[in-house]
């Protein structure tokens, strides 16, 4: 589980923001129990952005696939009408 710091802890001790490349932590408002932010190290950030890039490509490929399927179904329908 990630380490959780309160916003006041960070304002009193900013050195808590220094983290390792594979570490992460959450900053939250301890009184209202709301998450204010997530800090991640460089390795985790690179992994996250690589994942986002692959997801974007996969979403584009799925849109192309769906468009091609729709077009194929449309052509199939006109072919059936012609026969």
C-alpha positions in Angstrom: 0.0 0.0 0.0 1.2 3.5 -0.7 2.4 5.8 2.0 -0.1 8.6 2.8 0.9 12.1 4.1 -1.3 14.9 5.2 -1.2 18.2 3.5 0.0 19.8 6.7 2.9 17.3 7.0 4.1 18.3 3.6 3.8 22.0 4.3 5.8 21.6 7.5 8.4 19.2 6.0 8.8 19.7 2.2 11.6 17.2 2.1 8.9 14.5 2.2 8.4 15.3 -1.5 11.8 13.7 -2.3 11.0 10.1 -3.4 12.9 7.3 -5.1 12.3 6.4 -8.7 10.1 3.4 -7.8 8.3 4.9 -4.9 4.9 6.6 -4.7 2.8 8.3 -2.0 -0.6 10.0 -1.6 -1.2 13.4 -0.1 -4.6 13.8 1.5 -6.5 16.2 3.7 -6.7 14.1 6.9 -9.7 16.0 8.3 -12.0 15.6 5.3 -10.4 12.3 4.2 -10.0 13.6 0.6 -7.1 12.7 -1.7 -5.4 15.8 -2.9 -2.7 14.3 -5.1 -0.5 11.3 -5.9 3.3 11.6 -6.3 5.1 8.8 -8.3 8.8 8.3 -9.0 10.4 8.5 -12.4 10.3 4.8 -13.2 6.6 4.5 -12.3 5.9 7.7 -14.3 7.6 6.3 -17.4 5.7 3.1 -17.1 2.4 5.0 -16.7 3.0 7.2 -19.7 4.0 4.1 -21.8 0.8 2.4 -20.8 -1.2 5.5 -21.7 0.5 5.7 -25.1 -0.3 2.0 -25.8 -3.9 2.5 -24.6 -4.4 5.4 -27.0 -3.1 3.4 -29.9 -5.3 0.4 -28.9 -8.3 2.8 -28.7 -7.5 4.1 -32.2 -7.2 0.6 -33.6 -10.5 -0.4 -32.0 -12.2 2.7 -33.6 -10.8 1.7 -37.0 -11.9 -1.9 -36.5 -15.4 -0.7 -35.6 -15.6 1.6 -38.6 -14.4 -1.2 -40.9 -17.0 -3.6 -39.4 -19.8 -1.0 -39.9 -18.6 -0.3 -43.5 -18.5 -4.1 -44.2 -22.0 -4.6 -42.8 -23.2 -1.7 -44.9 -21.6 -3.2 -48.1 -23.0 -6.6 -47.2 -26.5 -5.1 -47.0 -26.2 -3.4 -50.4 -24.9 -6.6 -51.9 -27.9 -8.5 -50.6 -30.2 -5.9 -51.9 -28.7 -6.2 -55.4 -29.1 -9.9 -55.7 
